Structure formats: structure tokens, C-alpha cells
Amino acid sequence: MCVPMLPPQKQKPAAEADAVHRLGRQLASLVGPDWQQRSYGVAVSGGPDSMALLWLMTSLLPGQVRAATVDHGLRQGSDEEARMVAGFCARELIPHATLTPPTPIKGSQQAAARTERYRLLEQWRKDEGLGHILTAHHADDQLETIVMRLNRSSGVGGLASIRARNGTILRPLLHWRHDELVRIALDEDLPFVDDPSNSDSRFDRARLRHALASQKLLDVEAASRSADWLAEADDAIDWAVERLIASWPDASDIAVIRDEGYPPEIFRRVVTQRLRANDGGLALRGASLDGVVTAMKNGRRAMVGALLIDAVPGLAGTIWRISAAPRRKARK
């Protein structure tokens, strides 16, 4: 019987294959040995970074990748960018969805848009039954974030900056440079757009990006590695504090805060963990956290959101209790 010869599969050039394999190694380190059995969603804005990530992922795991574009509707042309991504995905047979907020963005525009973006992506991930969402944050983004956090006097947790893994969100490109991703987009003839907000001087990050563009003193890749180690240190401190609290004789009483001569950073974490045990949505960091700790150490009542912290009589300076603040009477 004559068996017809099939044409050989087109091999990727060495540089392209290396880039794809490099992404595979990053995913393996973030997800684990079964990373190839997972399904992934890629957040694609239409910029060169996210388009390169989408190309890399579909080359690495064909048939296991979906894409989503969030259109906040905050600026003219954003809908056209979403349609560009949708058109590319349609041609490449990549399932794609455009996600839009149900109501207009309010408040601090960039912060509110970011919160809504991740909310929409998480809901899409659940609806599609995907294991993870990938974003295209890279080493240059990481350096910008580190410098911004330095300017805000951030501690270990803040200087860890952009995490490679945060729940179901993965950021496998944190050791890739922006120029590398642009080169992939150009070499593969991928369509992409430049978000005008990236150069809008009204935004802190855009001004910082412009300032860092020409600097040669800071090593971008070294800064990204430092952020990795700071993230490990931050996780290690939290791990130690969880076990320290578990050793207390009254550990099951989430209203209790103890201080047995702990170093300042450990005590700050103790206070933070106990407050969040009482109110999971509480945001407490930096100067506001230091103010609470100072009040506690000075024997004063501290109020955090809807919670009060009072010293235990006779044990002031070593044990405190958390309680709910009394509700304010409605004005007539």
C-alpha cells in the first residue's frame, strides 16, 4: 500500500523557538509540573507587549489559550483597538472576548480602571473555566513600579512590586525587556497599537517612564531579580508571623493582639494580620499602619475603619483587644 508523504511542518527559526521555550520555563516555575495540562487566558490590550505574549502562548500551547480585551471606554479609539485584537484572533482562530464595565468608571481613573479590569478578567476566567489569566507586565514595568514605591517610602512588601503570581493572575514576562517583546511583535508581523496614556504627562507612571527611558545607571534586569527576592522575603515574614500567632495560648480568639518583644516589622505584621482576620477587606499600610502602632504603644485607643483597638487593663503595652466601633447615630 502506498502511503502519501505529508509535507514537513514548518520549523520556527531558532530565536523564535528559544523565546517560546523560555516562556514555557517561566510557566513551569509559576504553575508547576502540570503546566501543560492547564488552560490559559491572556489579557490583550493591543499593545506590542500583550500581542507578543498572545503569540508566544498560542505557539507554546495551541488550542489551550483564549484572549480577552478590556475596553473601559475612557478614551477615543479604545473600541477600535479592541476590534483590532478581535480581528487578529478571528484570523488566527483564537477565541476572544471584549469585556466592558457595566457602569462608567468613577473615582481615581487609573486605580478604578485597574480594579475593574481585574474584576472583569476574573469573571471571564470563571465563565470560561480557565486556570489562569496571564498579563504582559515586563521588566521595565517592574523597574517603574519599584521607583514609584521608593518615592512612597514603601517597605519590603511594597518594594516587591509586581508579583509574578497573585492568585490566578500570572505574569511570566517580568524578566523580559520591553524591547524584546516589540521585536517579537515586529518579527512576527503582529498588529499592535501604542496606548496614548503611556505618554500622557498627567499620569505619574507616564512621567516616570519618560524619565527612565534614557537612564543608564539602573540595571533593569537586576532590579527585576531584586523584586523577586523581596517578594520571597515578604512571603517568608508573613509565614513566620502566621506561625507565631498560632503559638499564642489564645490564638483562636481573633480579637487578641499580643506583643512579646517582637521586632517592629514583625509587630506591624501581627497587627495587620489580626485586623484583617476581623475585616478581610481592610486596607492598611505605610504611614497609616505606623500611626495605629504608635497609638497602641502609647496606650491610646486606635480606630481602623469600623474597628477599635484598646489596651487590656493591667497589661497595657503587651496585649490589646479588637472590637467593633459603635455605630454613629444618624443625623436628624
Phi, psi and omega in degrees: 000136180271122179260121181296142179277129177273143178295142181295147177292141178292126180272142177286144173305156186303317182296320179293315180299320179298319180295318180295315179295325178298317177296321178301320179295321178296316179297319179299321181288330182273324188258322183117182187296339181264023185301330182285346179268001182268163172250147188228147170248140179245127175278118187238111179277337186107353175285168183296327182295310183287328176292321177295319178298317179298316179298315180299316182292318181288334174286324182283316185228068182300135179087354182247012188234135171238160182233150176219141176240128178264120177251103181285343183069027184271344181215156181295134178098350181295327179292326178293323178295319178297320179293326177299313179297317180299320179295318177298314181296323178297318180294324183267005179060041176256119178303133185221146176225141171258123185253132180231143179295143180290335179227156181301148177291134179234166177082204178299113194303308184293317181294316180294320179296320179297314180300315181292324179301312181290330176294315179295318180294321179293319178295319177297318179302314180296315182298324182271354181067036182270151180282320186213157170250133178252136173242162189260028175300137186233185187297325179292322174299320182297316179298316178302317182294319179300313181295319177299319180290324175300319180292344179255012179059040181289153176267203184303311183298317180292320182286346171295338170060229185282122182276140178293331177222128178220094185067237180270359179272128177242142177230082188281358185255017186292349175250015176257144177272152178304318182298325178298318183288322176298319180297319178298315181300319180288316181297325182267006178055044179275139175288143174202163179230160174256123178292118181299338179293341179294340179241016180276111186293355175290339185259137181304314184295321180295319178295319180293319179301318179296318181293324183279343187300324185258359183283148181238357186278325183271130178273110186298315183290323177295321178298322179294322177293321177299320178298323177299313183292324176295323177296320177295319179295319179299314179295323181294320179295316178299320178301315181294320181293321178301318180287327177296313179298321180297339181275351180293148178294336180244035185302329183286347179269101186289355178277349186268136170236128179243153172226113180249047179078031183289151171301153185307316182294322178296317181294321176302319180291323177301310180299315181299312182296320180291320178296318180290334175294332179269333179214098185297339182267007185287131176252116184216119181199170172058225185297325181294321177293319178298323178297320178296313181297319179298316178299317180298314182295332180268010176076016180262155175291138176245140178242128181230109183060238179259021183242148174245146174237121181235144175290144176282124181307134180085344181234022181305136181093351179232328180223136177230161175233143177261137176218165178283135177291143179297144179290141179284142178288136179292137179289139178279000000 
